[in-house]
Amino acid sequence: MHTKMTDSFSNKEDKDYFDSLFQDFGGLSENIDLFDFRESQIKRKEFNKIRSKIFQDPKSKFGSVCQLKCHQDCPNSADEVDHLIPLSSNVLNKQLRGFRANNGKKAPTQSFDSNHPTNFVLSCTRCNAFKKNKIPTIDIIKYVLDSRHDDT
């Protein structure tokens, strides 16, 4: 099943990008639960239905600490849940394919994230707003995944 999901990337360079990003953590095949290639609107509706419920599970495992720590004024106190891999993003279309906004419209977005529990991170409001639809840096991924391994 994991091999089949890794084949769901519509662009080989996207698959290579994420495989490289997760190379120190088992590659893409070990982190495939972070991805779901359905339309972002469908996943957003699902997320909005479960948002308040899912906050408690990571909070009980990791405390009330912001797991993103990407804003310079992070209070280090989590008050919401965010997706590690964003619901939708145009970052790879811009970086890897050079797509640009046309006629006042944004560059096309792609939908990678999943609503799987492994894709949820605790966040303060500042870091969540700062991260927006960006793909996390290797430092953020390392911090989040290492903190999960420390807990087991």
C-alpha positions, 0 to 999 in steps of 0.5 A: 500500500505504501508503494502505491501511495508514493506513486500517487505524486503527479510529479516525480520531482515532488516525490523526490523533494519529499523523499529527500526531505524525509531521508533521515526519517525513513524516507517517503515510504516511512512517512506516507501517512502524512500525505493524501492526494484528494482535493484540499476542500474535502480534507479541509471539511473533514479537518474542520469537523474533527479540529477540536477533538484532535487537539487533545491527543497530541496535547496529552502526548506532548504537553502544551508546547508549540511543536513548530517553533518557527516564529521569532516571537513563539510563546512556546505554548500550543493553543491549536493544532496544525498540519505538518504538511499543509492542506494545500500549497503552491510552494513546489509549483513555484520552486520546482516548476517556476510557476508564477501568478498570472492575471492577479491569480496565485500560482496553482496549488497542490494538495498533499497533506492528510488528516492522519494523526501523524500529520497533526502538530501542536502550534501557537497561533503565531507559528501557525499563522507564520507557517501558513501553507509553507512546507516545513523546513528540515529543522521543523521536521527534525524537531517534530519527528524527534520529539515523537521518538523521544516520547516512545 
